[in-house]
Amino acid sequence: MVVISHRGRVVGAFLAACAVIYVLLIANQSEPALPAPTEQVPPSLFLVNAEVRHYSDLVGNLEWQLNSPDLKYFEVTELMIAEQPTMRLLGQKNLSPWEVQAGRAAFHRRDDMIRLNQQVKLFQQLSDGEYQLIETARIDYYPNEAFAQAIYPVTIDSHAGKSRGDRLKLWLAREYYELQGNVETYYEPTR
């Protein structure tokens, strides 16, 4: 006959209790959460050959118009993504509109900003055959401020010559821009 001391019974009971708790924890453990899918949530709205017009809140004038063969709107994040967009930026009535082309545009409604990227071109036809063509990799346009900004290298081709710089600030309503960082300019002789 085996005699177990009081101390041995306490240790045995403790180990048995630990084993029961361990088994209960394992049995009640939920399956590990799967990682969130890396793909983006499907859009709330998908439009083919879309045309979006934005009017000013104060006066009701058309401020900008965007056309895209493929437009997605994500309601949760208030984000609109347009593939291969063309835009018209209409500032003041007396100014010529800017015609914009890009590979993609993302309108961040919460920030009231349109990010144009992938070979962005802004073209403005001025009077008497004069023009301005701005090219960059990405430009952020803030419609409420009639302001655009590029933080990547920029080239400007115009009737007067060519310029390049590392960054650009463009005030559309004032018809004024600043090239910044390593600016080079080449003027065409006038006849």
MARSETOR-124048 format. One record per atom (N, C-alpha, C): residue in three letters; x, y, z. Coordinates in steps of 0.2 Angstrom, whole numbers, plus 5000, padded with zeros to 4 digits. Each point is the difference from the previous one (the first is absolute). Layout:
// MARSETOR-124048
ALAXYZ...
This chain:
// MARSETOR-124048
MET500449945000MET499650065000MET500450065000VAL499850054996VAL500450064999VAL499750055005VAL500450045004VAL499750055004VAL500350064998ILE499550054999ILE500150074997ILE500050045006SER500550045001SER500050055005SER499550064999HIS499850045005HIS499650054999HIS500350054995ARG500650015000ARG500450054996ARG499949974993GLY500149944999GLY499949974993GLY499350004997ARG499550005005ARG499350014998ARG499950074997VAL500350055004VAL499950074998VAL500350014993VAL500649984999VAL500350014994VAL499749964994GLY499749945001GLY499649974995GLY499450034999ALA499650035005ALA499450044999ALA500250064996PHE500550035001PHE500250064997PHE500249994992LEU500349954999LEU500249984993LEU499449984996ALA499549965004ALA499449984996ALA499650064999ALA499950055004ALA499750064999ALA500350044994CYS500650015000CYS500450034995CYS499849974993ALA500049935000ALA499849964994ALA499350024997VAL499650005005VAL499350014998VAL499950074998ILE500350055003ILE500050074998ILE500350014993TYR500549964998TYR500450004994TYR499549974994VAL499749955002VAL499549974995VAL499450044999LEU499850045005LEU499450044999LEU500250064996LEU500650035001LEU500250054996LEU500149994993ILE500349944998ILE500149984994ILE499349984996ALA499649975004ALA499349994997ALA499650064998ASN500150065004ASN499650065000ASN500450054995GLN500649984998GLN500450054996GLN499650014993SER499950064998SER499750014994SER500649994995GLU499849994993GLU500550004995GLU500350074999PRO500649994999PRO500450074999PRO499750044994ALA500050065001ALA499750054995ALA500450004994LEU499749994994LEU500350004994LEU500350074998PRO500550014998PRO500350074998PRO499550034995ALA499950075000ALA499650034995ALA500249994993PRO499650004996PRO500249994993PRO500450064998THR500549994995THR500450054998THR499750044995GLU499549974996GLU499650044995GLU499650055003GLN499950054996GLN499650065002GLN499249975000VAL499750035005VAL499249995000VAL499750024994PRO499549964998PRO499750024993PRO499750075001PRO499950034994PRO499750075000PRO499350005001SER499750055003SER499350015001SER499750014994LEU500350044995LEU499850024994LEU500549994994PHE499849974995PHE500550004994PHE499650024994LEU500450054997LEU499750034994LEU500449994994VAL499749994994VAL500450004994VAL499850064996ASN500550034997ASN500050064996ASN499650055004ALA500350025006ALA499750055004ALA500250074999GLU499650045001GLU500150075000GLU499850035007VAL500450035003VAL499950045007VAL500150074999ARG499550045002ARG500050075000ARG500050035007HIS500450045002HIS500050035007HIS499950084999TYR499550025004TYR499850075000TYR500250035006SER500150075000SER500250035006SER499450015005ASP500250005006ASP499450005005ASP499750075000LEU500450054999LEU499850075001LEU499650034994VAL500349994994VAL499750034995VAL499649954995GLY500249945000GLY499749954996GLY500449994993ASN500550034999ASN500449994994ASN500349945000LEU500149974994LEU500449944999LEU500750015001GLU500349975005GLU500750005002GLU500549964996TRP499749935000TRP500449954996TRP499649954998GLN500249964995GLN499749954996GLN500549944999LEU499849945002LEU500449954999LEU499749944996ASN500349984995ASN499749944996ASN500549945001SER499749945000SER500449945001SER499749944998PRO500349964996PRO499749944998PRO499949955005ASP500350015006ASP499949955006ASP500150045006LEU499450005004LEU500050045006LEU499749965006LYS500450005005LYS499749965006LYS499950055006TYR499549995004TYR499950045006TYR499949955006PHE500450025005PHE500049965006PHE499750045006GLU499449995001GLU499650045005GLU500350005007VAL500349955002VAL500250005007VAL500650055001THR500450004995THR500650055001THR499950064996GLU499450014997GLU499950064996GLU500550014995LEU500249954996LEU500650004995LEU499749984993MET500150054995MET499949984994MET500649994996ILE500049954996ILE500649984996ILE499850004992ALA500450044996ALA499850004993ALA500749984996GLU499949954996GLU500549984995GLU500050044994GLN500650014998GLN500150044993GLN499550065000PRO500050045005PRO499650065000PRO500250064996THR499550044997THR500150064997THR499650055005MET500350065001MET499750055004MET500050074997ARG499550045001ARG500050074999ARG500050045006LEU500550045001LEU500050045006LEU499850074998LEU499450025002LEU499750064998LEU500050055006GLY500550055000GLY500150055006GLY499550054999GLN500350064999GLN499650064999GLN499750004993LYS499550044998LYS499750004994LYS500450034994ASN500550055002ASN500450034995ASN500649964999LEU500249945003LEU500649974999LEU499849944996SER500549984996SER500049944996SER500049935005PRO499649954998PRO500049945005PRO500649964999TRP500249975005TRP500649954999TRP499749934998GLU500349974995GLU499849934998GLU500549965003VAL499849945004VAL500449965003VAL499949934998GLN500649964999GLN500049934999GLN500449975005ALA499849945002ALA500449965005ALA499949924999GLY500449965003GLY499949935000GLY499449985005ARG500050045006ARG499549995005ARG499950065004ALA499450005003ALA499850065004ALA499749975006ALA500150035006ALA499749985006ALA499750065004PHE499450005000PHE499750065004PHE499849985007HIS500450035004HIS499949995008HIS499550055002ARG499449985001ARG499550055002ARG500150035007ARG500349965004ARG500150035007ARG500550055000ASP500549994996ASP500650054999ASP499850064995ASP499549994996ASP499850044995ASP500650014995MET500349954998MET500650004996MET499949944994ILE500250024995ILE500149954994ILE500749994999ARG500249945000ARG500749984999ARG500049974993LEU500450034995LEU500149984993LEU500749975000ASN500049944997ASN500749975000ASN500049964993GLN500649974999GLN500249964994GLN500050054994GLN500550034999GLN500150044994GLN499550064999VAL500050045005VAL499550065000VAL500250054995LYS499550024996LYS500150064995LYS499550055002LEU500250065001LEU499550065000LEU500150054994PHE499550014996PHE500150044995PHE499550065000GLN500350064998GLN499650065000GLN500150044994GLN499550004996GLN500050044993GLN499950085002LEU500550044999LEU499950075001LEU499850044994SER500050065000SER499850044994SER500650004995ASP499850024994ASP500550004994ASP500549955000GLY499749935000GLY500549954999GLY500449985006GLU500050045005GLU500549995006GLU499749945004TYR500449965004TYR499849945003TYR500549995006GLN499749965005GLN500449975005GLN499949935001LEU500549965000LEU500049925001LEU500449985006ILE499749985005ILE500349985006ILE500049925001GLU500649975001GLU500049935000GLU500449985007THR499749955003THR500349975006THR499749935002ALA500349975005ALA499849935001ALA499450005005ARG499950055004ARG499450015004ARG499950075002ILE499450025000ILE499850075003ILE499449995004ASP499950045005ASP499550005005ASP499650074999TYR499449994998TYR499550064998TYR499550015006TYR500050065003TYR499550025005TYR499550054997PRO499449974998PRO499550044997PRO499850065004ASN499950005006ASN499750055004ASN500550065000GLU500749994999GLU500550055001GLU500250024993ALA499849964994ALA500250014994ALA500850005000PHE500349955003PHE500749995001PHE500249934998ALA500649994997ALA500249944998ALA500850005002GLN500249945002GLN500749995002GLN500349944998ALA500650004997ALA500449944998ALA500649995004ILE500249955003ILE500649995004ILE500549954996TYR499849994994TYR500549964996TYR500250054994PRO500649984997PRO500250044995PRO499550024994VAL500050064998VAL499550034996VAL500450044994THR499749994994THR500250044994THR499450044998ILE500250064998ILE499550054997ILE500250024993ASP499649984995ASP500150024993ASP499550064998SER500350054998SER499550054998SER500250044994HIS499750044997HIS500150044994HIS500750045001ALA500250015006ALA500650045001ALA500649965002GLY499949945001GLY500649965002GLY499849945004LYS500549975003LYS499949945004LYS500450015007SER499749975005SER500250015007SER500049935003ARG500449995005ARG499949945004ARG500250025007GLY499749965005GLY500250015007GLY499849935004ASP500250005006ASP499849945004ASP499350005003ARG499750065001ARG499450015003ARG499650054996LEU499350015001LEU499650054997LEU499450025005LYS499950065000LYS499450035004LYS499650044994LEU499449985000LEU499650044994LEU499350025003TRP500050075000TRP499350035002TRP499650024993LEU499549964999LEU499750004994LEU499650074999ALA499650025005ALA499650065000ALA500550064999ARG500650005002ARG500450064999ARG500549994994GLU499949944997GLU500549994994GLU500750015002TYR500249975005TYR500750015003TYR500349935002TYR500649994998TYR500349945003TYR500750015002GLU500349965004GLU500650005003GLU500449934999LEU500550004996LEU500449945000LEU500650015005GLN500149945003GLN500550005006GLN500549954999GLY500650015002GLY500549955001GLY500349984993ASN500650024999ASN500449984994ASN499750034994VAL499750065000VAL499750024994VAL500450024994GLU499849984994GLU500450024994GLU499550024995THR500150064997THR499650034995THR500350014993TYR499749984995TYR500350024993TYR499450044996TYR500250064998TYR499650044997TYR500049994992GLU499550014997GLU500049994993GLU500050084997PRO500450014995PRO500050074998PRO499450024996THR499850065002THR499350024996THR500250034994ARG499650004995ARG500150034993ARG499750064999
